[in-house]
Amino acid sequence: MEPSTPLLILFLLSLSRPLQGQQHHLVEYMERRLAALEERLAQCQDQSSRHAAELRDFKNKMLPLLEVAEKEREALRTEADTISGRVDRLEREVDYLETQNPTLPCVEFDEKVTGGPGTKGKGRRNEKYDMVTDCGYTISQVRSMKILKRFGGPAGLWTKDPLGPTEKIYVLDGTQNDTAFVFPRLRDFTLAMAARKASRVRVPFPWVGTGQLVYGGFLYYARRPPGGPGGGGKLENTLQLIKFHLTNRTVVDSSVFPAEGLIPPYGLTADTYIDLAADEEGLWAVYATQEDDAHLCLAKLDPQTLDTEQQWDTPCPRENAEAAFVICGTLYVVYNTRPASRARIQCSFDASGTLTPERAALPYFPRRYGAHASLRYNPRERQLYAWDDGYQIVYKLEMRRKEEEV
């Protein structure tokens, strides 16, 4: 062995002593940390055991209460089903009684047509209407209802053009607006984001109420001229009819409606002053004036010139009326209550005199408690397009000949 070997061994031994001291301190530190972790784990275990016991107690307390609540829910469901069945039977009985005992008209039909005691003249001819088609149908019942969707506000109008493309849908939201929505087809209208599929047509003057009509590619609507209803001036209580070309987007014709002192024809629809309608015979207008503020008036219009061809005082009262439509020259007025309940056709007036009150059916609409802001009849489909508190509804109609007994 060389003389330097013992020195190297001594040097290495001197270095190992401090390392052994550091290892000892590290072991002690790790032992303390492990002891602290064990203590925390023991505390967590104790808390978990305590919480599990509390949950078991809570579960034991809640189970009887849940069983009682479930029994009460089943009892309420059974009671609701029983009440619903009773209501259905009651409505069927009411419908049967109404069918067997139809409501009599408020005013004698013949007196109004021939100019009897209840007639007020002043230019109204009240002559029987000469039919230009062989249409001789009347409503037998409102057969079914389909709710399409909810679009827009509580009042508005949606319709098809009975003389135009069969698929296009026209939507006019609100009682004072200047923009109409046009949908290519019904399917596009029923989509969730329907407005994106629609083209917009803006008219030069805002419409008034929900009495607008799409007919033969034109939009017919009533405009409030300066000084019109509510505006004061010479044209107080007058309205101007506008004929608007939907393709060219221009006003083709306009005319002041030839009736003074216009008031809303429907007691439950205060924003509409002239309600335009179309049927197999052409264009009609439903209105009312201060001269006879208790009943509705009917006018036959020329769709080309907007001239008034004939006018009639009808026996149909304004009170509780909410909307109307015309089929084969017969005016049907829909009545309701406030607050809204189940709507019913309660008065009809045949301008030709063919349909007598005894033969007129006065059906209820299918079970839905709402208020119709507008009703539009489509003679091509024999359907009604209704706006009911923002919901767009289609009613299918069952028809019969006017000469048939109810």
URJOKA-V886955 format. One record per residue. N is the residue number from 1. RES is the residue in one letter. SS is DSSP state (~ for helix, > for strand, _ for the rest). PHI is phi in whole degrees, 0 to 359 (none if undefined). Layout:
N;RES;SS;PHI + N;RES;SS;PHI
This chain:
1;M;_;none + 2;E;_;282 + 3;P;_;295 + 4;S;_;278 + 5;T;~;293 + 6;P;~;302 + 7;L;~;297 + 8;L;~;294 + 9;I;~;294 + 10;L;~;297 + 11;F;~;296 + 12;L;~;293 + 13;L;~;295 + 14;S;~;293 + 15;L;~;285 + 16;S;~;287 + 17;R;~;295 + 18;P;~;295 + 19;L;~;295 + 20;Q;~;295 + 21;G;~;293 + 22;Q;~;294 + 23;Q;~;298 + 24;H;~;297 + 25;H;~;297 + 26;L;~;296 + 27;V;~;296 + 28;E;~;298 + 29;Y;~;298 + 30;M;~;296 + 31;E;~;295 + 32;R;~;297 + 33;R;~;294 + 34;L;~;296 + 35;A;~;298 + 36;A;~;295 + 37;L;~;295 + 38;E;~;297 + 39;E;~;295 + 40;R;~;295 + 41;L;~;298 + 42;A;~;295 + 43;Q;~;296 + 44;C;~;297 + 45;Q;~;294 + 46;D;~;296 + 47;Q;~;296 + 48;S;~;298 + 49;S;~;297 + 50;R;~;295 + 51;H;~;295 + 52;A;~;297 + 53;A;~;294 + 54;E;~;297 + 55;L;~;296 + 56;R;~;298 + 57;D;~;296 + 58;F;~;297 + 59;K;~;297 + 60;N;~;297 + 61;K;~;285 + 62;M;~;280 + 63;L;~;304 + 64;P;~;298 + 65;L;~;294 + 66;L;~;295 + 67;E;~;296 + 68;V;~;294 + 69;A;~;297 + 70;E;~;296 + 71;K;~;296 + 72;E;~;294 + 73;R;~;297 + 74;E;~;296 + 75;A;~;295 + 76;L;~;295 + 77;R;~;297 + 78;T;~;298 + 79;E;~;295 + 80;A;~;295 + 81;D;~;297 + 82;T;~;296 + 83;I;~;296 + 84;S;~;299 + 85;G;~;297 + 86;R;~;295 + 87;V;~;297 + 88;D;~;300 + 89;R;~;297 + 90;L;~;297 + 91;E;~;294 + 92;R;~;296 + 93;E;~;294 + 94;V;~;297 + 95;D;~;301 + 96;Y;~;295 + 97;L;~;296 + 98;E;~;294 + 99;T;~;292 + 100;Q;~;284 + 101;N;_;231 + 102;P;_;296 + 103;T;_;290 + 104;L;_;282 + 105;P;_;296 + 106;C;_;288 + 107;V;_;232 + 108;E;_;298 + 109;F;~;298 + 110;D;~;294 + 111;E;~;298 + 112;K;~;289 + 113;V;~;283 + 114;T;~;269 + 115;G;_;87 + 116;G;_;283 + 117;P;_;298 + 118;G;_;275 + 119;T;_;266 + 120;K;_;247 + 121;G;_;281 + 122;K;_;57 + 123;G;_;90 + 124;R;_;279 + 125;R;_;276 + 126;N;_;54 + 127;E;_;271 + 128;K;_;296 + 129;Y;_;277 + 130;D;_;269 + 131;M;_;294 + 132;V;_;260 + 133;T;_;236 + 134;D;_;265 + 135;C;_;294 + 136;G;_;225 + 137;Y;>;255 + 138;T;>;222 + 139;I;>;286 + 140;S;>;264 + 141;Q;>;196 + 142;V;>;273 + 143;R;>;283 + 144;S;>;207 + 145;M;>;222 + 146;K;>;224 + 147;I;>;272 + 148;L;>;280 + 149;K;>;186 + 150;R;>;238 + 151;F;_;218 + 152;G;_;82 + 153;G;_;272 + 154;P;_;293 + 155;A;_;237 + 156;G;>;175 + 157;L;>;211 + 158;W;>;222 + 159;T;>;196 + 160;K;_;243 + 161;D;_;274 + 162;P;_;294 + 163;L;_;250 + 164;G;_;255 + 165;P;_;303 + 166;T;_;287 + 167;E;_;264 + 168;K;_;295 + 169;I;>;242 + 170;Y;>;246 + 171;V;>;234 + 172;L;>;238 + 173;D;>;270 + 174;G;_;93 + 175;T;_;259 + 176;Q;_;216 + 177;N;_;210 + 178;D;_;227 + 179;T;>;230 + 180;A;>;253 + 181;F;>;262 + 182;V;>;238 + 183;F;>;255 + 184;P;_;300 + 185;R;_;205 + 186;L;~;298 + 187;R;~;300 + 188;D;~;294 + 189;F;~;291 + 190;T;_;278 + 191;L;_;293 + 192;A;_;297 + 193;M;_;257 + 194;A;~;295 + 195;A;~;300 + 196;R;~;289 + 197;K;~;274 + 198;A;_;264 + 199;S;>;267 + 200;R;>;248 + 201;V;>;242 + 202;R;>;257 + 203;V;_;266 + 204;P;_;288 + 205;F;_;231 + 206;P;_;296 + 207;W;_;277 + 208;V;_;240 + 209;G;_;78 + 210;T;_;235 + 211;G;_;265 + 212;Q;_;288 + 213;L;>;211 + 214;V;>;256 + 215;Y;>;208 + 216;G;_;65 + 217;G;_;86 + 218;F;>;239 + 219;L;>;258 + 220;Y;>;258 + 221;Y;>;205 + 222;A;>;262 + 223;R;>;243 + 224;R;_;272 + 225;P;_;288 + 226;P;_;304 + 227;G;_;89 + 228;G;_;285 + 229;P;_;308 + 230;G;_;86 + 231;G;_;257 + 232;G;_;75 + 233;G;_;96 + 234;K;_;294 + 235;L;_;263 + 236;E;_;302 + 237;N;_;63 + 238;T;_;236 + 239;L;_;226 + 240;Q;>;251 + 241;L;>;274 + 242;I;>;243 + 243;K;>;247 + 244;F;>;245 + 245;H;>;281 + 246;L;_;286 + 247;T;_;275 + 248;N;_;283 + 249;R;_;58 + 250;T;>;226 + 251;V;>;279 + 252;V;>;273 + 253;D;>;202 + 254;S;>;207 + 255;S;>;200 + 256;V;>;286 + 257;F;_;295 + 258;P;_;280 + 259;A;_;212 + 260;E;_;264 + 261;G;_;65 + 262;L;>;294 + 263;I;>;227 + 264;P;_;301 + 265;P;_;289 + 266;Y;_;251 + 267;G;_;296 + 268;L;_;260 + 269;T;_;229 + 270;A;_;284 + 271;D;_;272 + 272;T;_;261 + 273;Y;_;253 + 274;I;_;227 + 275;D;>;251 + 276;L;>;274 + 277;A;>;218 + 278;A;>;227 + 279;D;>;218 + 280;E;_;295 + 281;E;_;269 + 282;G;>;133 + 283;L;>;255 + 284;W;>;227 + 285;A;>;222 + 286;V;>;252 + 287;Y;>;205 + 288;A;>;208 + 289;T;>;229 + 290;Q;~;291 + 291;E;~;298 + 292;D;~;224 + 293;D;_;280 + 294;A;_;260 + 295;H;>;227 + 296;L;>;275 + 297;C;>;241 + 298;L;>;230 + 299;A;>;227 + 300;K;>;260 + 301;L;>;249 + 302;D;_;273 + 303;P;_;293 + 304;Q;_;279 + 305;T;_;249 + 306;L;_;68 + 307;D;_;290 + 308;T;>;271 + 309;E;>;274 + 310;Q;>;212 + 311;Q;>;222 + 312;W;>;221 + 313;D;>;270 + 314;T;>;259 + 315;P;>;278 + 316;C;>;280 + 317;P;>;286 + 318;R;_;282 + 319;E;_;300 + 320;N;_;66 + 321;A;>;283 + 322;E;>;237 + 323;A;>;191 + 324;A;>;204 + 325;F;>;205 + 326;V;>;236 + 327;I;>;224 + 328;C;_;52 + 329;G;_;78 + 330;T;>;247 + 331;L;>;273 + 332;Y;>;243 + 333;V;>;251 + 334;V;>;259 + 335;Y;>;242 + 336;N;_;209 + 337;T;_;230 + 338;R;_;232 + 339;P;_;294 + 340;A;_;297 + 341;S;_;226 + 342;R;>;270 + 343;A;>;286 + 344;R;>;208 + 345;I;>;283 + 346;Q;>;243 + 347;C;>;209 + 348;S;>;224 + 349;F;>;219 + 350;D;>;264 + 351;A;_;295 + 352;S;_;274 + 353;G;_;81 + 354;T;_;286 + 355;L;_;273 + 356;T;_;272 + 357;P;~;301 + 358;E;~;293 + 359;R;~;266 + 360;A;_;277 + 361;A;_;279 + 362;L;_;236 + 363;P;_;280 + 364;Y;>;278 + 365;F;>;279 + 366;P;>;306 + 367;R;>;304 + 368;R;>;197 + 369;Y;>;262 + 370;G;_;208 + 371;A;_;231 + 372;H;>;277 + 373;A;>;280 + 374;S;>;199 + 375;L;>;222 + 376;R;>;233 + 377;Y;>;271 + 378;N;>;250 + 379;P;_;294 + 380;R;_;288 + 381;E;_;258 + 382;R;_;56 + 383;Q;>;228 + 384;L;>;253 + 385;Y;>;255 + 386;A;>;244 + 387;W;>;245 + 388;D;>;237 + 389;D;_;53 + 390;G;_;90 + 391;Y;>;267 + 392;Q;>;261 + 393;I;>;232 + 394;V;>;244 + 395;Y;>;250 + 396;K;>;267 + 397;L;>;250 + 398;E;>;256 + 399;M;>;247 + 400;R;>;211 + 401;R;>;290 + 402;K;_;297 + 403;E;_;282 + 404;E;_;286 + 405;E;_;284 + 406;V;_;291
